[in-house]
Amino acid sequence: METKRVSELKQGDLVVFRIDSHGWGKKYSEYGHVYEVRKEEKKVDIHWLCGYQDRHDKIPFEDVLAVHDENGEWMDFDGVRGRSVLLLPE
């Protein structure tokens, strides 16, 4: 299985990540586009849709799970499905 490092992400990459956007204490999987990788903070600034709202959130490296890749393996993250490459946190 192919893997990549979170720090190797580029602006515009489509990624799967975990977030507790409602404050309920349970993280769930979502997807969005990388806006910026903040290596010094170990966070990825991700642009994504939550319902009808447009959001930008800084997601810790360990919560960024995979990057979309048409040549990757078929994966399922709590209902977020597609061909992806797993990401390794640093």
JOLIN-V781014 format. One record per residue. SS is DSSP state (@ for helix, = for strand, . for the rest). PHI is phi in degrees with one decimal (none if undefined). NEAR is the number of other C-alpha atoms within 8 Angstrom. Layout:
# JOLIN-V781014
SS/PHI/NEAR  SS/PHI/NEAR
This chain:
# JOLIN-V781014
./none/4  ./-75.8/6  =/-135.7/8  =/-136.3/9  =/-94.5/10  @/-58.1/11  @/-65.3/7  @/-86.5/6  ./-63.2/9  ./-121.6/8  ./-56.2/9  ./96.2/7  ./-60.8/10  =/-90.0/10  =/-127.9/13  =/-104.1/15  =/-142.7/13  =/-107.9/11  =/-153.4/11  ./-110.9/10  ./-75.6/6  ./-102.1/4  ./74.8/6  ./-90.3/6  ./85.4/5  ./-129.3/7  ./-84.0/8  =/-134.5/8  =/-85.1/12  =/-139.6/9  =/-135.5/10  =/-168.9/12  =/-103.2/12  =/-70.3/16  =/-97.7/10  =/-159.2/9  =/-100.2/13  =/-103.6/9  ./-61.4/7  ./-67.2/5  ./-92.9/5  ./55.9/10  =/-138.7/12  =/-117.5/15  =/-83.3/13  =/-117.7/13  =/-99.4/12  =/-153.4/10  =/-106.1/9  =/-118.6/7  ./66.7/4  ./-100.7/5  =/-97.0/6  =/-88.2/8  =/-129.6/8  =/-127.2/8  =/-135.1/8  =/-91.1/8  =/-104.2/12  =/-58.5/9  @/-47.5/11  @/-67.3/8  @/-98.4/9  =/-94.5/15  =/-93.8/12  =/-156.8/11  =/-119.9/12  =/-63.0/13  =/-154.6/8  =/-58.0/6  =/-95.0/6  =/-79.1/10  =/-84.7/9  =/-71.5/8  =/-132.4/8  =/-135.0/8  =/-117.8/8  ./51.5/6  ./96.0/6  =/-89.1/10  =/-118.8/8  =/157.4/9  =/-80.6/12  =/-147.4/14  =/-120.5/14  =/-65.2/10  =/-108.5/12  =/-101.0/10  ./-71.6/8  ./-121.9/8
